[in-house]
Amino acid sequence: MSDGIMLIGIGDLGAHILNFLARTPGVREIIAADVDHRAPAVKVAMARYGAYFQGFYPRIDFLKLDLSNVESVSNILKETRPRVICATTTLYPMYLRPSLSKEIIDNIHAKYGGDACQFALQVYLPIKLMQAIKRSGIDTRIVQGSSADWVNPVLKGMGLLRPGTCGAGNIALSTAFIKEIVSNELR
């Protein structure tokens, strides 16, 4: 098994995680993977240079990866054998939502059932990833950060949630705001 970490999804959240990992003592190898290669490649270079400026020199490679192709992803996982996989993938990223008009959003919600549509767009890629991991037979730990509060129970029900999988979910993100509000109110 490799000592490396594979980070899948180099969007807004993934880029922050990449920068954090690149500056974490003991992290020696990161494979940053995304279906797109243009913007993520720039984010990888910036994470690498930022880490160098702070005295960290992890090996950071970029890999184009299409999670919808389970067989290809499975083969890549067999080859790279990451110790940890952190996935922050979605078909409907938060940063895109403000760019959609209210009319388009209302149309999507009316046609596909509001939150049901959002859920379907969140769960698809994690299902494909877990299928690829299962097919590859590799021994890895997984941090599933794609709406884990919703998605991980579905993965478990499908028999795809591996022991030791943890989530970085939506509720955990909200608790910081709740704590801040309560703290300010109670001084």
VOMIVEX-659428 format. One record per residue (C-alpha): residue number from 1; z, x, y. Coordinates in nm, 2 decimals, decimal comma, padded with zeros to 4 digits. Example, Ala and Ser with C-alpha at 12.3 -4.5 7.8 and 13.67 -1.06 7.14 Angstrom:
<sites>
  pos       Z       X       Y
    1   00,78   01,23  -00,45
    2   00,71   01,37  -00,11
</sites>
This chain:
<sites>
  pos       Z       X       Y
    1   00,00   00,00   00,00
    2  -00,08   00,12   00,35
    3   00,19   00,18   00,60
    4  -00,02  -00,01   00,86
    5   00,01  -00,33   01,04
    6  -00,29  -00,56   01,06
    7  -00,29  -00,78   01,37
    8  -00,54  -01,06   01,34
    9  -00,64  -01,24   01,66
   10  -00,66  -01,03   01,97
   11  -00,65  -01,31   02,22
   12  -00,38  -01,36   02,48
   13  -00,08  -01,35   02,24
   14  -00,23  -01,10   02,01
   15  -00,30  -00,86   02,30
   16   00,07  -00,87   02,40
   17   00,18  -00,80   02,05
   18  -00,07  -00,52   02,02
   19   00,07  -00,35   02,33
   20   00,42  -00,39   02,21
   21   00,34  -00,25   01,86
   22   00,15   00,04   02,01
   23   00,47   00,15   02,19
   24   00,71   00,09   01,90
   25   00,87   00,40   01,75
   26   00,77   00,43   01,38
   27   00,45   00,23   01,40
   28   00,18   00,48   01,29
   29  -00,12   00,26   01,21
   30  -00,25  -00,07   01,35
   31  -00,56  -00,24   01,25
   32  -00,66  -00,49   01,52
   33  -00,89  -00,76   01,39
   34  -01,08  -01,04   01,56
   35  -01,40  -01,24   01,51
   36  -01,51  -01,14   01,85
   37  -01,57  -00,77   01,91
   38  -01,63  -00,74   02,29
   39  -01,31  -00,83   02,47
   40  -01,08  -00,73   02,18
   41  -01,23  -00,39   02,16
   42  -01,14  -00,34   02,53
   43  -00,79  -00,46   02,47
   44  -00,75  -00,22   02,18
   45  -00,86   00,07   02,39
   46  -00,62  -00,03   02,67
   47  -00,33  -00,06   02,42
   48  -00,41   00,28   02,28
   49  -00,43   00,45   02,62
   50  -00,11   00,27   02,74
   51   00,07   00,40   02,44
   52  -00,05   00,75   02,49
   53   00,08   00,75   02,85
   54   00,42   00,66   02,72
   55   00,42   00,93   02,45
   56   00,32   00,71   02,15
   57   00,02   00,80   01,94
   58  -00,04   00,54   01,67
   59  -00,38   00,52   01,51
   60  -00,53   00,19   01,63
   61  -00,86   00,08   01,48
   62  -01,06  -00,23   01,56
   63  -01,22  -00,44   01,28
   64  -01,45  -00,74   01,32
   65  -01,31  -01,00   01,09
   66  -01,42  -01,36   01,03
   67  -01,14  -01,55   00,87
   68  -01,37  -01,84   00,77
   69  -01,53  -01,60   00,51
   70  -01,25  -01,58   00,26
   71  -01,43  -01,35   00,02
   72  -01,51  -01,10   00,29
   73  -01,16  -01,10   00,42
   74  -01,02  -01,07   00,07
   75  -01,23  -00,76   00,01
   76  -01,12  -00,61   00,34
   77  -00,76  -00,67   00,26
   78  -00,80  -00,50  -00,08
   79  -00,95  -00,20   00,10
   80  -00,70  -00,17   00,39
   81  -00,39  -00,29   00,21
   82  -00,18  -00,35   00,52
   83   00,20  -00,35   00,47
   84   00,24  -00,63   00,73
   85  -00,01  -00,89   00,85
   86   00,06  -01,06   01,19
   87  -00,18  -01,34   01,26
   88  -00,22  -01,52   01,59
   89  -00,54  -01,70   01,54
   90  -00,65  -02,04   01,66
   91  -00,97  -02,23   01,72
   92  -00,82  -02,39   02,03
   93  -00,63  -02,12   02,23
   94  -00,38  -02,22   02,50
   95  -00,56  -02,02   02,77
   96  -00,88  -02,22   02,71
   97  -00,71  -02,56   02,76
   98  -00,69  -02,55   03,15
   99  -01,06  -02,47   03,17
  100  -01,15  -02,80   02,99
  101  -01,19  -03,10   03,22
  102  -00,96  -03,39   03,18
  103  -01,25  -03,60   03,07
  104  -01,33  -03,36   02,78
  105  -00,97  -03,34   02,67
  106  -00,93  -03,72   02,69
  107  -01,26  -03,76   02,49
  108  -01,14  -03,52   02,22
  109  -00,80  -03,69   02,19
  110  -00,96  -04,04   02,18
  111  -01,22  -03,94   01,92
  112  -01,00  -03,72   01,70
  113  -00,65  -03,86   01,74
  114  -00,47  -03,65   02,01
  115  -00,23  -03,41   01,84
  116  -00,41  -03,45   01,51
  117  -00,71  -03,28   01,66
  118  -00,50  -02,99   01,80
  119  -00,33  -02,96   01,46
  120  -00,65  -02,93   01,27
  121  -00,77  -02,66   01,50
  122  -00,44  -02,47   01,45
  123  -00,42  -02,49   01,07
  124  -00,78  -02,40   00,97
  125  -00,77  -02,03   01,02
  126  -00,42  -01,97   00,87
  127  -00,53  -02,16   00,56
  128  -00,83  -01,93   00,52
  129  -00,62  -01,62   00,58
  130  -00,36  -01,72   00,32
  131  -00,64  -01,80   00,07
  132  -00,79  -01,45   00,13
  133  -00,45  -01,29   00,09
  134  -00,39  -01,48  -00,24
  135  -00,73  -01,39  -00,36
  136  -00,69  -01,02  -00,27
  137  -00,37  -00,98  -00,47
  138  -00,22  -00,74  -00,22
  139   00,16  -00,71  -00,17
  140   00,21  -00,77   00,20
  141   00,45  -00,93   00,44
  142   00,32  -01,20   00,68
  143   00,41  -01,30   01,03
  144   00,22  -01,63   01,08
  145   00,22  -01,70   01,46
  146  -00,04  -01,98   01,47
  147   00,18  -02,28   01,56
  148   00,40  -02,18   01,27
  149   00,64  -02,48   01,32
  150   00,35  -02,71   01,22
  151   00,13  -02,48   01,01
  152   00,38  -02,31   00,77
  153   00,50  -02,64   00,62
  154   00,14  -02,73   00,54
  155   00,08  -02,38   00,39
  156   00,39  -02,43   00,18
  157   00,27  -02,77   00,06
  158  -00,06  -02,62  -00,04
  159   00,11  -02,34  -00,23
  160  -00,02  -02,08   00,01
  161   00,30  -01,98   00,19
  162   00,41  -01,65   00,03
  163   00,77  -01,55  -00,01
  164   00,89  -01,35   00,29
  165   00,64  -01,51   00,53
  166   00,80  -01,58   00,86
  167   00,67  -01,76   01,16
  168   00,66  -01,71   01,54
  169   00,66  -02,07   01,62
  170   00,64  -02,31   01,91
  171   01,00  -02,42   01,90
  172   01,12  -02,06   01,94
  173   00,91  -02,03   02,25
  174   01,06  -02,34   02,40
  175   01,42  -02,24   02,34
  176   01,41  -01,96   02,59
  177   01,31  -02,21   02,86
  178   01,58  -02,45   02,75
  179   01,85  -02,18   02,75
  180   01,74  -02,07   03,10
  181   01,76  -02,43   03,24
  182   02,11  -02,49   03,08
  183   02,23  -02,14   03,20
  184   02,12  -02,22   03,55
  185   02,27  -02,56   03,55
  186   02,61  -02,44   03,41
  187   02,59  -02,12   03,61
</sites>
